[in-house]
């Protein structure tokens, strides 16, 4: 698999990474550890060198799983994890906490759970409006100087926050949702990232399953599946995407590919600074997703996908009210 560099000083990683969250959190019951390790190690076998986790996935158990799975190949891969919530000493119901002392405590905990001496990419999981981003960036800069962290990242941060953080400590990557199903980053975020030399790491690059053609507008979601609480995954939110899903299927049949592969290939074609991190609990879906790296879409297909995608109504919020409030503007 080809590689792409995260920022100007960040690690070079596989052009498609692996989002590990779903193995432990968000889509129903966690997989058993042996299966989770098998999935992660199969990703390594197929050329993935970039793995994403966070302390809140589980909580904590996903970092432990990722650490065990990648221990034999630690020097061959880049591991990203996140701070930004205090799950044990929360200041308030909001849960956000990026005070310097909390960042340091969280990083030490992540290092122990991952079983590593350095976190290759450390994200602020959500912007804490009560802590100046300059203080956050300065704390991460100290951790980088101490050798505990390799590079600094932000997640769901707005343009002003990105610029202010980058002025203190260069930001290697921004993680935000971006796909044919959600293209808001193209308005202000992507131009800013290109200007500053920052990578974009799209999570949910397949629209949490929407772009695979396997999510039915009339179907419900099982217990523990985060989509059951997300406004965009109601029938009202899903129906506008039916034309796009049909087009993905049409192009996939012509290319002897799958809709997921076409959706990921479109994303990869949007720029060399984009490194999507699809996740799955199934080895055959992992293999399918990584097959997107071999697909070069022609200009007509790219244009048609962009045109149809642009017609999707994005007025429906991505998250319920509390989670929506965590998105920095």
C-alpha positions in Angstrom: 0.0 0.0 0.0 1.2 3.5 -0.8 2.0 5.9 2.1 0.9 9.4 2.9 2.6 11.7 5.4 0.6 13.2 8.3 1.5 16.9 8.2 5.0 18.2 7.6 6.7 16.5 10.5 4.3 13.6 11.3 4.7 9.9 10.5 4.4 8.4 7.0 1.5 5.9 7.2 -0.5 3.7 4.9 -2.9 5.6 2.7 -5.8 3.8 4.4 -5.6 3.3 8.2 -7.7 1.3 10.5 -10.2 2.7 13.0 -10.2 0.3 16.0 -13.2 1.8 17.9 -15.8 -0.6 16.7 -14.0 -3.6 18.0 -14.8 -2.4 21.6 -17.3 0.4 21.4 -20.2 2.0 19.5 -21.7 -0.7 17.4 -23.1 -3.2 19.9 -21.2 -5.7 22.0 -17.4 -5.7 21.9 -15.7 -8.5 20.1 -13.7 -11.0 22.1 -10.1 -10.2 22.4 -8.8 -13.0 20.3 -11.0 -12.0 17.4 -10.1 -8.3 17.8 -6.4 -9.2 17.7 -6.9 -11.3 14.6 -8.6 -8.4 12.8 -5.8 -5.9 13.7 -3.0 -8.3 12.8 -4.7 -9.1 9.5 -4.7 -5.4 8.8 -0.9 -5.3 9.4 -0.5 -8.3 7.1 -2.3 -6.3 4.4 -0.1 -3.3 4.7 -1.9 -1.1 7.2 0.6 0.9 9.4 -1.8 3.4 11.0 -4.1 2.4 13.8 -6.5 4.7 15.7 -7.9 4.3 19.2 -8.9 6.5 22.2 -9.2 6.2 26.0 -13.0 6.5 25.8 -13.4 3.5 23.5 -14.6 0.9 25.9 -13.7 3.0 27.9 -10.0 2.0 28.1 -10.4 -1.6 26.7 -9.8 -0.6 23.1 -6.4 0.9 23.9 -5.5 -2.3 25.8 -6.6 -4.5 22.8 -4.7 -2.4 20.3 -1.6 -2.5 22.5 -1.6 -6.3 22.7 -2.3 -6.8 19.1 0.4 -4.5 17.8 3.1 -5.4 20.4 4.9 -7.8 18.0 5.1 -5.1 15.2 5.4 -2.0 17.3 8.3 -0.5 15.3 6.4 -1.0 12.0 3.2 0.9 12.8 2.0 4.3 14.0 -0.6 4.4 16.8 -2.9 7.3 17.4 -4.9 7.8 20.6 -6.8 10.7 22.2 -7.3 12.8 25.3 -9.9 15.4 26.1 -12.3 13.7 28.5 -11.8 12.9 32.2 -13.8 9.7 32.9 -12.8 9.5 36.6 -12.8 13.0 37.9 -15.2 14.9 35.5 -15.6 18.5 36.4 -19.2 18.6 35.1 -21.8 16.7 33.1 -20.2 17.9 29.9 -17.2 15.5 30.6 -14.7 17.6 28.6 -11.4 18.2 30.3 -8.2 19.3 28.6 -6.5 21.0 31.5 -2.7 20.4 31.3 -2.7 18.2 34.4 -5.5 16.0 33.0 -3.8 15.7 29.6 -0.6 14.5 31.4 -2.6 12.0 33.5 -4.5 10.7 30.5 -1.3 10.3 28.4 0.4 8.4 31.1 -2.6 6.1 31.3 -2.7 5.6 27.6 1.0 4.8 27.4 0.5 2.1 30.0 -2.6 0.6 28.4 -0.9 0.6 25.0 2.3 -0.8 26.4 4.4 1.8 24.5 7.0 4.4 25.4 5.6 6.9 22.9 2.3 7.8 21.3 2.9 8.4 17.6 0.0 10.8 17.2 -1.9 12.4 20.1 -5.2 14.0 19.3 -7.4 16.3 21.5 -10.6 14.3 21.1 -12.9 17.3 21.4 -12.1 21.0 22.0 -12.6 22.1 25.6 -13.9 25.6 25.5 -12.8 26.3 29.1 -9.1 25.7 28.4 -7.3 28.0 25.9 -6.1 25.9 23.0 -2.7 27.5 23.4 -2.4 25.8 26.8 -3.4 22.5 25.3 -0.9 22.8 22.4 1.8 23.9 24.8 1.3 20.9 27.0 1.5 18.6 24.0 4.6 20.4 22.9 6.2 19.6 26.3 5.2 15.9 26.0 6.8 15.8 22.5 10.0 17.3 24.0 9.9 14.6 26.7 9.6 11.8 24.1 6.1 10.7 25.2 4.4 11.9 22.1 5.5 12.0 18.5 3.0 14.4 16.8 0.0 16.6 17.7 -3.5 16.2 16.3 -7.0 17.8 16.8 -10.4 16.3 16.3 -13.6 18.1 15.2 -11.9 21.5 15.6 -12.8 24.6 13.8 -10.6 26.9 11.7 -9.8 29.4 14.4 -8.8 26.7 16.9 -6.7 24.9 14.3 -4.8 28.1 13.5 -4.2 29.1 17.1 -3.0 25.6 18.1 -0.8 25.3 15.0 0.9 28.6 16.0 2.1 27.0 19.2 2.8 23.4 18.2 2.5 22.3 14.6 -0.6 20.2 14.1 0.1 17.0 12.0 -3.5 15.9 11.5 -7.1 16.9 12.0 -9.6 14.0 12.5 -13.1 14.8 11.5 -16.0 13.1 9.7 -15.6 13.4 5.9 -17.1 11.2 3.2 -19.6 11.4 0.3 -22.2 11.3 3.0 -20.8 14.4 4.9 -18.7 16.9 2.9 -18.9 20.0 5.2 -15.1 20.0 5.7 -14.7 21.1 2.1 -16.2 24.6 2.9 -13.5 25.9 5.3 -11.6 23.1 7.0 -9.9 21.5 4.0 -8.7 24.8 2.5 -7.2 25.7 5.8 -5.5 22.3 6.2 -4.0 22.5 2.7 -2.7 26.0 3.5 -1.0 24.9 6.8 0.2 21.5 5.6 -2.0 19.5 7.9 -3.4 16.1 7.0 -7.1 15.2 7.3 -7.9 11.8 8.8 -11.6 11.1 8.0 -13.5 9.0 10.5 -16.7 7.3 9.3 -15.5 7.4 5.7 -18.3 5.0 4.8 -21.0 7.0 6.6 -21.1 4.5 9.4 -22.2 1.9 6.8 -24.5 4.1 4.8 -22.3 4.1 1.8 -21.9 0.4 1.7 -25.5 -0.1 0.6 -26.2 -2.3 3.6 -28.2 0.2 5.7 -31.9 0.0 5.0 -33.9 3.2 5.7 -36.6 1.1 7.4 -34.3 -1.1 9.5 -33.5 -0.5 13.1 -30.2 -0.7 14.9 -29.3 -3.2 17.6 -28.7 -2.5 21.3 -25.5 -0.6 21.9 -25.4 0.7 18.3 -24.6 4.4 18.4 -26.5 5.0 15.2 -29.8 4.4 17.0 -29.2 7.8 18.7 -28.0 9.8 15.7 -30.5 12.0 13.9 -29.0 11.4 10.5 -29.8 7.6 10.8 -33.5 8.0 11.0 -35.6 7.5 7.9 -35.8 11.3 7.4 -32.0 11.5 7.4 -31.3 8.4 5.3 -33.7 8.8 2.4 -31.9 11.7 0.8 -28.9 9.5 0.3 -30.7 6.8 -1.7 -29.7 8.3 -5.1 -26.0 8.3 -4.0 -26.1 4.8 -2.8 -27.6 3.7 -6.1 -24.9 5.5 -8.1 -22.2 3.9 -5.9 -23.7 0.5 -6.8 -23.8 1.3 -10.5 -20.1 2.4 -10.6 -19.1 -0.6 -8.4 -20.7 -3.1 -10.8 -18.9 -1.5 -13.8 -15.6 -1.6 -12.0 -16.1 -5.1 -10.5 -15.8 -3.5 -7.1 -18.1 -2.9 -4.2 -19.8 0.4 -3.2 -17.6 0.7 -0.1 -14.5 0.5 -2.3 -15.8 3.1 -4.7 -16.7 5.5 -1.8 -13.2 5.1 -0.3 -11.5 5.5 -3.7 -13.4 8.8 -4.1 -12.1 10.0 -0.8 -8.5 9.0 -1.6 -8.8 11.0 -4.8 -9.6 14.2 -2.9 -6.0 14.9 -2.0 -2.7 13.3 -0.9 -3.2 14.7 2.6 -6.3 12.6 3.2 -5.9 9.3 5.2 -9.2 7.6 5.9 -9.6 5.2 8.8 -12.5 2.8 8.1 -13.3 0.3 10.8 -14.9 -3.1 10.9 -15.2 -6.1 13.1 -15.0 -8.5 10.1 -11.9 -9.7 8.3 -13.6 -9.9 5.0 -14.8 -6.3 5.3 -11.3 -5.2 6.2 -10.0 -6.9 3.1 -12.7 -5.3 1.0 -12.0 -1.8 2.4 -8.3 -2.0 1.8 -9.0 -3.1 -1.8 -10.0 0.5 -2.4 -6.4 1.5 -2.6 -6.1 -0.3 -6.0 -9.0 1.6 -7.6 -8.4 4.7 -9.7 -11.7 6.3 -10.5 -12.0 8.1 -13.9 -12.9 11.8 -13.9 -16.5 11.2 -15.0 -17.1 8.8 -12.1 -15.5 11.2 -9.6 -17.6 14.1 -11.0 -20.9 12.2 -10.9 -20.3 11.1 -7.4 -19.5 14.6 -6.3 -22.5 16.0 -8.1 -25.0 13.6 -6.6 -23.4 13.8 -3.2 -23.7 17.6 -3.2 -27.5 17.2 -3.5 -27.8 15.5 -0.1 -29.6 17.6 2.5 -27.2 18.0 5.5 -29.5 20.0 7.6 -30.1 17.1 9.9 -27.6 17.1 12.8 -25.0 14.4 13.0 -25.3 14.0 16.7 -27.8 14.4 19.6 -27.7 17.7 21.4 -25.0 17.0 23.9 -22.6 15.5 21.4 -23.4 18.2 18.9 -22.3 20.8 21.4 -18.8 19.2 21.5 -18.1 20.2 17.9 -15.9 23.3 17.7 -16.9 26.0 15.2 
